[in-house]
Amino acid sequence: MFTEHPSFKAPEDNKAIIWRYTDFPKFVDLSQRSALYFTKANLLLDKHEGIFPKNSPMNFDLTFPTFKTRVTEFTRDNCFVNSWTINRFQSAALWSVFPNSIYGIAIQSRYDKFCNSFKKDENKVYVGVINYLDYEIDQVDRRNVLNPFLSKRKSFEYENEIRALITTFDAHKDGKKESPIGILVKVNLRTLIEIIYVSPLAPTWFLSVVANLVQSFKPRCAVIQSDLYYDPTLK
């Protein structure tokens, strides 16, 4: 379930519009499982995930390089994330990130609905906005091992990311040493989904396919085609 954490900050507007851009197979998986997939942090493309900027002040306990490395490896191996973007409008850049973007899908939700959609899952889900930093200059407070998961390099600032995070730290108390590569976290689709958009480049038949799929899990939401690239002279 959604759990507040002092390091994770909500957007200024609790009802801020958020988006999840995905491909059709992942959308089918979401609709069938009613679960979002959280990826292990150390498997993400950006290898700076979970790493403190080099100028961050060291705590006494982290002054030994070997120990510091082990702590970092442990946290990155036991933190799992699911990312959305905060934006009032659609993002042309994010529509184009998938290799077969004509079959892309964007799920529109709101911050408060996103948080409330996790109520039935047993995992503690922390949600917060990402800070974009210059890793050569800026610092991140080392007093909490989760803090670096709330920061990314400025090269990714276009994502305007909001991040949900869960940990598997407690599993090690029971003697479990290996963590999975990803975790499915249950969500209430009716709470989560506000509008579903299909790619502005998608053929008409694809809109029908998505609409029929949505009827099967009935989230009570509209399914429409993005008009991002419409010709204003034709309207």
C-alpha positions in Angstrom: 0.0 0.0 0.0 1.0 3.6 -0.4 3.2 4.7 2.5 4.5 8.1 3.3 8.2 8.5 3.6 10.0 11.7 4.8 12.4 11.7 1.9 9.7 11.3 -0.8 8.1 14.6 -1.7 4.7 15.0 -3.4 4.2 17.5 -6.2 2.8 20.9 -5.2 -0.5 20.0 -6.7 -1.8 16.8 -5.2 -4.0 16.2 -8.2 -1.2 16.8 -10.8 -1.6 15.0 -14.1 0.8 12.1 -14.5 1.5 9.8 -17.5 2.8 6.4 -18.1 4.0 5.8 -21.7 4.2 2.1 -22.6 3.9 -0.4 -25.5 0.9 -2.6 -26.2 2.2 -5.9 -24.8 3.0 -4.2 -21.4 -0.4 -2.6 -21.4 -2.0 -6.0 -22.0 0.0 -7.4 -19.1 -1.2 -4.5 -16.9 -4.8 -5.0 -17.8 -4.7 -8.8 -17.2 -2.8 -8.8 -14.0 -4.0 -5.5 -12.5 -0.4 -4.9 -11.5 2.4 -2.5 -12.3 5.9 -3.9 -12.9 8.7 -2.5 -10.7 12.2 -3.0 -12.1 15.2 -3.6 -10.0 17.3 -0.4 -9.8 20.6 -2.0 -10.9 19.0 -3.2 -14.1 17.9 0.2 -15.3 19.6 1.7 -18.3 21.0 4.6 -16.3 23.8 3.1 -14.2 23.8 6.2 -11.9 20.5 5.0 -10.4 21.0 4.7 -6.6 24.5 6.2 -6.7 25.4 9.2 -4.5 27.0 12.2 -6.4 30.7 12.1 -5.8 30.7 15.4 -3.7 28.0 14.2 -1.2 29.4 14.5 2.3 30.3 11.1 3.9 28.9 9.9 7.1 31.4 8.4 9.5 30.1 4.9 8.9 30.7 5.2 5.2 34.3 6.5 5.3 35.6 3.0 4.3 35.4 2.6 0.5 34.7 -1.1 0.6 31.9 -0.7 3.1 30.4 2.2 1.0 30.5 0.0 -2.1 28.7 -2.9 -0.4 26.0 -0.6 1.0 25.4 0.9 -2.5 25.3 -2.6 -4.2 22.9 -3.9 -1.5 20.5 -1.0 -1.9 20.5 -1.0 -5.7 19.9 -4.8 -5.6 16.9 -4.4 -3.3 15.2 -1.3 -4.6 12.5 -1.6 -7.4 11.0 1.4 -9.2 8.1 2.2 -11.5 8.3 5.6 -13.3 5.7 8.0 -14.5 6.0 11.6 -15.8 4.3 14.7 -14.4 3.0 17.0 -17.2 -0.2 18.8 -17.9 0.3 18.0 -21.6 1.4 15.0 -23.6 5.1 14.6 -24.3 6.2 14.3 -28.0 9.6 13.0 -26.8 8.1 10.2 -24.6 5.7 9.1 -27.4 8.8 8.4 -29.5 10.9 6.3 -27.0 9.6 2.9 -28.1 11.0 1.2 -31.2 7.5 0.6 -32.6 5.9 3.8 -31.4 2.9 3.7 -33.6 1.5 1.1 -31.2 2.3 3.1 -28.1 -0.1 3.8 -25.3 -0.2 6.6 -22.8 -2.1 6.1 -19.5 -3.2 9.4 -17.9 -3.8 9.5 -14.2 -3.3 11.9 -11.3 -0.9 11.9 -8.4 -3.5 11.2 -5.7 -5.2 8.5 -7.8 -1.8 6.9 -8.4 -1.1 6.7 -4.7 -4.5 5.4 -3.8 -4.4 2.7 -6.4 -1.9 0.7 -4.3 -4.2 0.2 -1.3 -4.7 -3.6 -1.8 -1.0 -4.5 -2.2 1.0 -5.7 0.8 4.2 -3.9 -0.3 5.0 -0.5 1.2 5.0 1.8 -1.9 6.8 5.1 -1.6 6.0 7.8 -4.1 7.9 11.0 -4.8 9.1 13.5 -7.5 12.6 13.2 -8.8 15.2 16.0 -8.4 17.5 16.6 -11.3 21.1 17.4 -10.3 24.5 18.1 -11.6 26.4 15.1 -10.3 29.7 16.9 -10.6 28.6 19.7 -8.2 25.4 18.9 -6.3 25.1 16.8 -3.2 22.6 14.3 -1.8 22.1 13.7 1.9 23.7 10.3 2.8 21.7 9.8 6.0 19.1 7.8 4.2 20.1 5.1 1.7 17.0 5.7 -0.4 17.9 9.4 -1.1 19.9 8.7 -4.3 16.8 7.0 -5.8 15.1 10.4 -5.7 17.8 12.1 -7.9 18.8 11.8 -11.5 21.3 13.6 -13.7 20.1 16.7 -15.5 20.4 14.9 -18.8 17.1 13.2 -17.9 15.3 16.3 -16.9 12.9 16.1 -19.8 11.3 13.0 -18.1 9.9 15.2 -15.2 9.7 11.9 -13.4 7.5 10.8 -10.5 8.8 7.6 -9.0 7.2 4.8 -7.1 9.6 2.6 -5.1 9.5 -0.5 -3.0 12.3 -2.3 -1.2 13.1 -6.0 -0.3 15.3 -5.2 2.6 13.1 -7.1 5.0 13.4 -10.3 3.0 17.0 -10.6 4.2 15.8 -10.9 7.8 14.2 -14.2 6.8 17.4 -15.5 5.3 16.5 -14.8 1.7 19.6 -13.5 -0.1 18.6 -13.2 -3.7 16.1 -10.6 -4.9 14.0 -11.0 -8.1 14.7 -8.9 -11.2 11.3 -7.3 -10.9 8.2 -7.3 -8.8 4.5 -7.0 -9.7 2.6 -4.6 -7.5 -1.2 -4.9 -7.4 -3.2 -1.8 -8.4 -6.9 -0.9 -8.7 -7.2 0.0 -12.3 -10.5 1.9 -11.9 -8.7 4.1 -9.4 -5.5 4.4 -11.4 -6.6 5.0 -15.0 -8.3 8.3 -16.0 -7.9 8.3 -19.8 -6.1 6.0 -22.2 -4.5 7.5 -25.3 -3.2 5.5 -28.3 -0.3 6.8 -30.4 -1.1 9.8 -32.7 0.5 7.7 -35.4 -1.6 4.5 -34.8 -4.0 3.2 -37.5 -7.7 3.4 -36.8 -8.0 -0.4 -36.2 -5.6 -0.2 -33.3 -7.8 2.2 -31.5 -10.6 -0.4 -31.7 -8.3 -3.2 -30.4 -7.4 -1.1 -27.4 -11.0 -0.1 -26.7 -12.2 -3.7 -26.8 -9.4 -4.7 -24.4 -10.3 -2.0 -22.0 -14.0 -3.2 -22.0 -12.7 -6.5 -20.6 -11.5 -5.0 -17.4 -13.9 -2.0 -17.3 -11.8 0.8 -15.7 -14.6 3.3 -16.6 -12.3 5.4 -18.7 -12.2 6.9 -22.1 -10.0 5.5 -24.9 -9.1 8.0 -27.5 -6.4 8.6 -30.1 -3.8 11.3 -29.4 -4.2 14.4 -31.6 -0.7 15.5 -31.0 0.1 15.7 -34.8 -3.3 16.8 -36.0 -3.4 19.3 -38.9 -5.0 22.5 -37.6 -6.0 23.5 -41.2 -8.4 20.6 -41.3 -10.3 21.6 -38.2 
